[in-house]
């Protein structure tokens, strides 16, 4: 991955001892001119490198948030 990474927010991952969820902005992650993306990274034991991450085009964030809210309503205990 190339480009600049700017952390927007980081918070504890519930249900883990040291886990974190980090939301970042990625500039040109797929090479020059690829644009900016939001990135959500999950680290189960904390630390700088996430165990899992997803890059989301900003134009799709509202759709993803709506789908996450739907999942929460349907499956949250």
C-alpha positions as CSV (number, residue, x, y, z in Angstrom):
1,X,0.0,0.0,0.0
2,X,1.3,3.4,-0.9
3,X,0.1,6.8,0.2
4,X,-0.5,8.6,3.5
5,X,-2.4,7.1,6.4
6,X,-4.2,9.4,8.9
7,X,-5.8,7.9,12.0
8,X,-9.3,9.4,12.6
9,X,-10.3,7.5,15.7
10,X,-9.3,4.4,17.7
11,X,-11.3,2.6,20.4
12,X,-11.4,-0.6,22.4
13,X,-12.8,-3.8,20.8
14,X,-15.3,-5.1,23.3
15,X,-14.9,-8.7,24.4
16,X,-11.1,-8.6,24.1
17,X,-8.4,-7.7,26.6
18,X,-6.3,-5.4,24.4
19,X,-8.2,-5.4,21.1
20,X,-8.8,-2.1,19.1
21,X,-10.8,-0.9,16.2
22,X,-9.1,1.9,14.2
23,X,-10.7,4.1,11.6
24,X,-8.2,5.8,9.2
25,X,-8.1,7.8,6.0
26,X,-5.9,6.3,3.3
27,X,-4.7,8.5,0.5
28,X,-4.0,6.7,-2.8
29,X,-3.8,3.2,-1.3
30,X,-3.8,1.5,-4.7
31,X,-1.3,3.9,-6.3
32,X,-1.2,7.5,-7.4
33,X,-4.6,8.8,-8.4
34,X,-6.6,6.0,-6.8
35,X,-8.2,8.5,-4.4
36,X,-8.9,8.4,-0.7
37,X,-10.6,5.6,1.1
38,X,-11.8,5.0,4.7
39,X,-10.1,2.1,6.4
40,X,-11.4,0.1,9.3
41,X,-8.8,-2.0,11.0
42,X,-9.2,-4.6,13.9
43,X,-6.4,-5.7,16.1
44,X,-7.3,-8.5,18.5
45,X,-4.2,-8.0,20.7
46,X,-3.6,-4.3,20.1
47,X,-0.5,-3.1,18.4
48,X,0.2,-1.1,15.3
49,X,-0.7,-3.6,12.6
50,X,-4.3,-4.8,12.4
51,X,-5.2,-8.5,12.0
52,X,-8.0,-7.5,9.7
53,X,-8.8,-4.4,7.7
54,X,-11.2,-3.2,5.0
55,X,-10.9,-0.2,2.7
56,X,-14.2,1.5,1.9
57,X,-14.8,4.1,-0.8
58,X,-16.2,7.2,0.8
59,X,-19.1,7.1,-1.7
60,X,-20.3,3.9,-0.1
61,X,-20.0,4.7,3.6
62,X,-23.7,5.6,4.0
63,X,-24.8,2.3,2.4
64,X,-22.5,0.3,4.6
65,X,-23.6,2.1,7.7
66,X,-27.3,1.4,6.8
67,X,-26.4,-2.3,6.3
68,X,-24.6,-2.4,9.7
69,X,-27.6,-0.8,11.4
70,X,-29.9,-3.4,9.8
71,X,-27.6,-6.2,11.0
72,X,-27.6,-4.7,14.5
73,X,-31.4,-4.5,14.6
74,X,-31.8,-8.0,13.4
75,X,-29.1,-9.8,15.3
76,X,-28.2,-7.9,18.4
77,X,-29.3,-9.7,21.6
